[in-house]
Amino acid sequence: MSGRRCQTFVGGLDAAIDVVGGKWKVLILWTLSSGPKRFGELKRSLDGVSEKMLIQHLRELERDEVVNREVHNVVPPKVEYSLTAIGTTLIDALRPLGDWGCEHKTRLEDIRNTIPA
């Protein structure tokens, strides 16, 4: 027995949310949508992410075959992360959500920054 637990999803939405869940995964994907990035480039692009969290999320995205990790056989070692074909389709699905956020961002900031009376 491999020790892996079996995962069953109720529907498509919970499967998708499981893949992109967490504060950083969508931002990692969004950053990779402009092209392959090395670990350091990703870390600099994601202000506030810890190295541990970035590594964990990249491993999970790689496990789900959304992100590809390519190791180049050079010295010093070079590792690049990029979207897979499935990852690209996920970006296409997230684009309308990003548009919605842009449309409502100011209103949401106003609501959340208002001090209750």
DAJOZI-V809775 format. One line per field, one symbol per residue. psi: psi as a letter, one per 40 degrees, with the letter a starting at -180 (. if undefined). burial: # if it has 24 or more other ideal C-beta (glycine too) atoms within 12 Angstrom, else .. Layout:
# DAJOZI-V809775
psi = ???
burial = ???
This chain:
# DAJOZI-V809775
psi = heehihhhidaddddddddeiidddddddddeeeiiiidddddddghehidddddddddddddefdihhhhhgihiihhiiiiidddddddddddddddddddedddddddeehhi.
burial = ..................##...##########...###..##.##..#....#..##.###.#.####.........#.####..#..##.##.......................
